[in-house]
Structure formats: structure tokens, C-alpha cells
Amino acid sequence: MKFSQIASKLSDTIKAHSLTANPEQDPEITGVVAIDKAIEGTISYVEGAKLVSLINSTNASALILPLDEKLHTQATERGIAWLGTTEPRLLFAKVIALFYQPYRPSAEIHPTAVIHGTAKIGNDVYIGAHVVIQPGVEIGNSAIIHPNVVIYPDVKIGERTTLHANCTIHERTRIGADCVIHSSAVIGAEGFGFVPTDTGWLKMEQSGYTVLEDGVEVGCNTAIDRPAVGETRVGRNTKIDNLVQIGHGCEIGAGCAIAGQAGMAGGVKVGNRVILAGQTGIANQVKIGDGAIASAQAGIHNNIAPGDIVSGSPAMPHKLYLKVSAIYSRLPDIYQSVKQLQRQLGQQ
């Protein structure tokens, strides 16, 4: 589409743009790409000082820029059309959506699907090949169930939710509207519940529920376990990456982002808008306050107050962690200095 068409469609996000009456300044845009891979006919974006220098070398026909007159002038002098906004990455995401829409199959039920007679299937639902839907399942309107999905008894799935190929939804799971469950994720499997006895481990049956509220997205190979009693709950619009483990009885708030390989033990309570970076580990029963952030590989054993930023293992305030890290690299020199002082004191 023409650059001017993009500007028109996204005018609510754009604060300034370079469009003039000159047709040459209204290039045809055929796709979106990273700025360092851009070719003629593509649009990209700049966010952060590291990418600013690429304005002088990129082959992009259009750029999304922050509200910086110097950058606007740079782009204009190179003949690059541009859009100005306070949030370049957000606008770039909206531009991608103009050029690409995820695959969405038409409503149908594949003849190889096995659907129990008591299941209730809504309108305009797609059910792919070899899907298994067991007794008492309810699937909302316009849901998409890709091939090889298995849905256990007494599961409810909301409208417009998508279950990708090979994911498994265990019994007593409740999934809201507009959720996305990616391939090989397992929702509502038994929590890790065993009681020690004199003769070994006694299995504690996991009779609880797993609840995903509206707009939750779960990445590939992630596991969210159901508890012995009560529920495991993930709040509205929380986004969970691949390979995440959420233990039985956890409560995760709304609008959280949980990156790959993060793991939390049973009974963890996470507030709203919390960010857990990759490989964060959280111990049993820990509470994390609203808006807190844990950096990559943080090991959290104690409660985190709202808004705190923590790093390291065991986790500590991020600013303290930076000081500790700086000292850590100097430990060999510090050790030698201490040894030298000990020798000098010994001689005295």
C-alpha cells in the first residue's frame, strides 16, 4: 500500500509525518522489516540510540521515528518518508498487522475429529484433524481448535480462543475468550502433589481447577498445573512465553509478562503488571507485588514489594545487584590485596 494509506489508517497513533504533495514522497510499501535488513519498498522503525546511526545507511523507503526533529531531518535529507510517534515499536506492531494476519481456517469440523455426544460446540468453530473432545466440554463461538488437540472432560473454552496443534487441555480447566494456547502447551495437568509417608510418597489427588481469564496467551511447551483444591488462576491479558512452569495453586494477576523458562513453585501469588524475565525462579508461597520486575535468572525466595526491581540469585534490589556485580569481577585483585596485607601484618 502507499505510505499515505498507512499514515491514514494509523492516524490515531501518529504525531507527525513527512508526507508532501510530491508523489515521489509517497512510496509504495510492500512489507515490513528490521532496519538493518531493509530494502527498497519496505518500512522499518528506529527506537533507541543504538539504531539511530542506521538512518544514514538503511535502504528502507519509510521509517517510524521517535519525535526527534534531528532524526526527522536526517530521514528527509535521505529521501526517506517517515512517521513520528512517541512509541515507535508500538506503531511498528500496528503496521505489521496491516501487512500480515495469522492463518485463520474457515469454520468446519474435520471428519477425523472425535467429539463426545455431550460436548457443546458453538457457532463458526473450526475443529481440525484428529482432535479429541471428551464429555461435558463447552466450546464458544468462533473458536479454533487445530489438529491433534486433546480436550479432557468438563473443560470450558471461550469465544474466539485458539488452541494450536498438539496442545492438551486437562479436566476442570476454564479458558476465557480471545485466548491463545500455542503448540504442545499443557493446561490443567496434575500439580506436583505428594505426601511423604514411612513407606514412600502418597499421591495427593489434584481435584482443583485451572482458570485462564480472557486474553491470556500461553507459549509452546508451557505447563500450568491444577491444584489439589481451589484453583490455579492466570489473570486477564497476561502473556506467557514458551517453556514456562506455573505450579499448582498459583495466582497470577492481570497484564503480566512472563518470559521463557521462568518457573514458579506452588502457591505463588503474582500481582498485576508484573514482568518476569527469562529463567526467573520463584520459591513456594512467595508473593510478588503489583508492577514488580525480576531480571533474567533472578532467584526469588522472599516476597517482593510492589514496584520493586530485583536481580540475582538470591534476588536483591537491582541497584545493589549492579554494585555487587562490579565488585565480583574484582574479587581476585581484592583477594591478592588482602593476602598482601596479611603478610605485612604478620611481619609486624
C-alpha positions in Angstrom: 0.0 0.0 0.0 1.0 3.6 -0.4 2.8 5.3 2.5 -0.1 7.8 2.7 -2.5 4.9 3.2 -0.5 3.6 6.2 -0.5 7.1 7.7 -4.2 7.4 7.2 -5.0 4.0 8.8 -2.9 4.8 11.8 -3.5 8.5 12.3 -4.6 8.0 15.9 -1.0 6.9 16.8 1.0 9.2 14.5 2.0 12.6 15.9 3.9 13.8 12.7 4.8 12.6 9.3 6.7 13.6 6.2 4.1 13.3 3.5 4.0 16.1 0.9 2.2 16.8 -2.3 5.2 15.3 -4.2 4.2 11.7 -5.4 7.8 10.7 -5.0 7.5 11.2 -1.3 4.6 8.7 -1.2 6.4 5.4 -1.9 4.7 2.1 -2.4 5.3 0.0 0.7 5.4 -3.8 0.1 6.4 -5.1 3.5 7.9 -4.5 7.0 11.5 -5.5 8.0 14.2 -4.8 10.6 16.1 -1.6 9.8 19.4 -3.3 9.2 17.8 -5.7 6.7 15.6 -3.1 4.9 15.4 -2.9 1.2 13.6 -0.5 -1.1 9.8 -0.7 -0.7 9.9 -1.6 3.0 9.1 0.2 6.2 11.1 -0.2 9.4 11.4 1.7 12.7 14.1 3.2 15.0 13.9 3.1 18.7 16.9 3.6 21.0 20.3 5.3 20.4 21.9 2.1 19.0 19.8 2.2 15.8 20.0 5.9 15.1 23.1 5.6 13.0 21.4 3.2 10.7 19.2 6.1 9.4 22.2 7.1 7.3 22.7 3.7 5.7 19.3 1.9 5.6 17.7 1.1 2.2 14.1 1.4 3.7 11.7 3.6 1.8 9.9 4.6 5.0 10.8 4.8 8.7 8.9 5.1 12.0 10.8 7.5 14.2 10.6 9.0 17.7 9.6 12.6 18.0 13.1 14.0 17.3 13.5 16.8 14.8 17.1 15.9 14.1 16.1 12.3 13.2 13.3 13.7 11.0 15.7 15.9 9.2 18.1 13.0 8.7 15.5 10.9 7.1 14.1 13.7 4.9 17.6 14.6 3.6 18.0 11.0 2.5 14.6 11.0 0.8 13.1 8.6 3.3 9.4 9.0 4.2 8.8 8.9 7.9 6.2 8.7 10.6 6.8 10.3 14.0 5.4 8.9 17.2 6.1 8.7 20.9 6.1 4.9 20.7 7.9 3.7 17.6 7.8 0.0 18.5 4.0 0.1 19.2 3.3 1.8 15.8 5.6 -0.7 14.1 3.5 -3.5 15.6 0.4 -1.9 14.2 2.0 -1.6 10.7 2.9 -5.3 10.8 -0.8 -6.0 11.4 -1.7 -4.1 8.2 0.5 -6.4 6.1 0.2 -9.8 7.9 -2.7 -11.6 9.6 -2.2 -15.0 11.2 -3.6 -18.0 9.5 -7.2 -18.5 10.4 -9.0 -21.5 9.0 -12.7 -21.4 7.9 -15.3 -22.9 10.2 -15.6 -26.7 9.8 -15.3 -29.9 11.7 -12.8 -32.4 10.2 -14.3 -35.9 9.7 -11.4 -37.5 11.7 -12.2 -35.4 14.9 -13.6 -37.4 17.8 -16.3 -35.4 19.6 -18.3 -36.8 22.5 -22.1 -36.5 22.2 -22.4 -34.4 25.3 -19.9 -31.7 24.1 -21.4 -28.4 23.2 -19.8 -26.7 20.2 -20.6 -23.1 19.4 -21.2 -21.5 16.0 -18.5 -20.9 13.4 -16.0 -23.2 15.2 -13.1 -24.8 13.4 -12.0 -28.3 14.7 -9.1 -29.8 12.9 -8.0 -33.3 12.1 -7.7 -35.9 14.9 -8.9 -33.5 17.6 -10.4 -35.4 20.6 -13.1 -33.7 22.6 -14.3 -35.6 25.7 -17.6 -35.5 27.7 -19.0 -32.2 29.0 -16.8 -29.9 27.0 -18.1 -26.5 26.0 -16.5 -24.5 23.2 -17.6 -21.0 22.4 -18.4 -19.3 19.1 -15.6 -18.8 16.5 -13.1 -20.8 18.5 -10.3 -22.5 16.5 -9.1 -26.0 17.6 -6.1 -27.0 15.4 -5.2 -30.7 14.7 -4.3 -33.2 17.3 -5.5 -31.1 20.3 -6.9 -33.2 23.2 -9.5 -31.7 25.4 -10.4 -33.7 28.6 -13.8 -33.8 30.3 -15.5 -30.8 31.9 -13.5 -28.1 30.1 -14.9 -24.7 29.0 -13.3 -22.7 26.3 -14.4 -19.1 25.5 -15.3 -17.4 22.2 -12.6 -16.7 19.6 -10.0 -18.7 21.6 -7.4 -20.5 19.5 -5.8 -23.8 20.6 -2.8 -24.6 18.4 -1.8 -28.1 17.3 -0.9 -30.7 19.8 -1.7 -28.8 23.0 -3.6 -30.6 25.7 -6.3 -29.2 28.0 -6.9 -31.3 31.1 -10.1 -31.7 33.0 -11.7 -28.9 35.0 -10.0 -26.2 33.0 -11.7 -22.9 32.2 -10.2 -20.9 29.4 -11.7 -17.4 28.7 -12.4 -15.6 25.4 -9.7 -14.4 23.0 -7.0 -16.6 24.5 -4.2 -18.3 22.5 -2.7 -21.6 23.6 0.3 -22.5 21.5 1.5 -25.9 20.4 2.4 -28.6 22.9 1.3 -26.4 25.9 -0.4 -28.4 28.7 -3.0 -26.6 30.7 -4.5 -28.1 33.9 -2.4 -31.2 34.3 -1.9 -32.6 37.8 0.1 -30.5 40.1 3.2 -32.0 41.8 1.4 -33.1 44.9 2.9 -35.9 47.0 2.8 -36.5 50.8 5.8 -38.3 52.5 5.0 -41.4 54.4 7.0 -44.1 56.2 6.7 -46.3 53.1 7.3 -43.6 50.4 5.3 -40.9 48.7 1.5 -40.8 48.8 -0.1 -39.2 45.8 -2.4 -36.3 46.7 -5.2 -36.2 44.1 -5.4 -32.8 42.3 -9.1 -32.0 42.3 -8.9 -28.3 41.7 -9.4 -26.1 38.7 -7.2 -24.2 36.3 -8.6 -20.8 35.1 -7.2 -18.6 32.3 -9.1 -15.3 32.1 -9.8 -13.5 28.9 -7.0 -12.5 26.6 -4.3 -14.8 28.1 -1.7 -16.2 25.7 0.4 -19.3 26.6 3.6 -20.2 24.7 4.7 -23.5 23.3 5.6 -26.3 25.8 4.4 -24.3 28.8 2.8 -26.2 31.7 0.1 -24.7 34.0 -0.8 -27.2 36.7 -4.1 -27.6 38.6 -4.0 -27.8 42.4 -5.3 -30.4 44.9 -8.1 -28.0 45.9 -9.1 -24.5 44.9 -7.7 -23.1 41.6 -4.7 -22.0 39.6 -5.5 -18.7 38.0 -3.9 -16.6 35.3 -5.3 -13.0 35.1 -6.7 -11.2 32.1 -4.4 -10.3 29.3 -1.3 -11.9 30.9 1.2 -13.1 28.3 3.3 -16.3 29.0 6.3 -17.3 26.8 7.5 -20.8 25.8 8.8 -23.4 28.3 7.3 -21.7 31.4 6.3 -23.8 34.5 3.4 -22.5 36.7 2.9 -24.7 39.7 -0.4 -25.7 41.3 -2.4 -23.1 43.2 -0.5 -20.1 41.7 -2.4 -16.8 41.3 -1.1 -14.5 38.5 -2.6 -11.1 38.1 -3.7 -9.2 35.0 -1.4 -7.7 32.4 1.7 -9.7 33.4 4.6 -10.7 31.0 6.4 -14.0 31.9 9.4 -14.8 29.7 10.8 -18.2 28.6 11.9 -20.8 31.1 10.6 -18.9 34.1 9.3 -21.2 36.8 7.2 -20.8 39.9 6.5 -23.4 42.6 3.1 -24.0 44.1 1.1 -21.3 45.8 3.0 -18.3 44.3 1.0 -15.1 44.1 1.9 -12.6 41.4 0.3 -9.2 41.3 -0.8 -7.2 38.3 1.5 -5.9 35.5 4.5 -7.9 36.8 7.4 -8.7 34.5 9.4 -11.9 35.0 12.4 -12.1 32.7 13.8 -15.4 31.3 14.7 -18.2 33.7 13.3 -16.4 36.8 12.7 -18.9 39.5 10.2 -18.3 42.4 10.0 -20.4 45.5 6.9 -21.8 47.1 4.3 -19.4 48.5 6.2 -16.2 47.6 4.2 -13.1 46.9 5.2 -10.5 44.3 3.6 -7.1 44.4 2.0 -5.2 41.5 4.3 -3.7 38.9 7.4 -5.5 40.2 10.2 -6.6 37.7 12.5 -9.6 38.0 15.5 -9.6 35.7 16.8 -12.7 33.9 17.8 -15.7 36.1 16.6 -14.0 39.3 16.1 -16.5 42.1 13.2 -15.2 44.3 12.9 -16.8 47.8 11.2 -13.9 49.6 8.3 -11.6 49.0 8.8 -8.7 46.6 7.2 -5.3 47.3 5.1 -3.6 44.6 7.2 -1.7 42.1 10.5 -3.2 43.2 13.1 -4.3 40.6 15.2 -7.3 41.6 18.1 -9.2 40.1 20.5 -12.1 41.0 20.1 -15.3 43.0 19.2 -15.0 45.7 17.3 -11.9 44.4 18.3 -8.5 45.7 17.4 -4.9 44.8 18.6 -4.3 41.2 20.8 -1.3 42.1 22.5 -3.3 44.9 23.0 -6.2 42.4 24.8 -3.9 40.0 27.2 -2.8 42.7 27.8 -6.4 43.8 28.4 -7.5 40.2 31.0 -4.7 39.8 32.8 -5.9 42.9 32.5 -9.6 41.9 34.8 -9.1 38.8 37.4 -7.5 41.1 37.5 -10.3 43.7 40.8 -11.9 42.5 42.5 -8.5 42.9 40.9 -7.8 46.2 41.9 -11.3 47.4 45.5 -10.7 46.5 45.4 -7.3 48.3 44.1 -9.0 51.4 46.8 -11.7 51.3 49.4 -9.0 50.9 48.0 -7.1 53.9 48.0 -10.3 56.0 51.7 -10.9 55.2 52.6 -7.3 56.1 50.7 -7.5 59.4 52.3 -10.9 60.1 55.7 -9.4 59.7 54.9 -6.6 62.2 
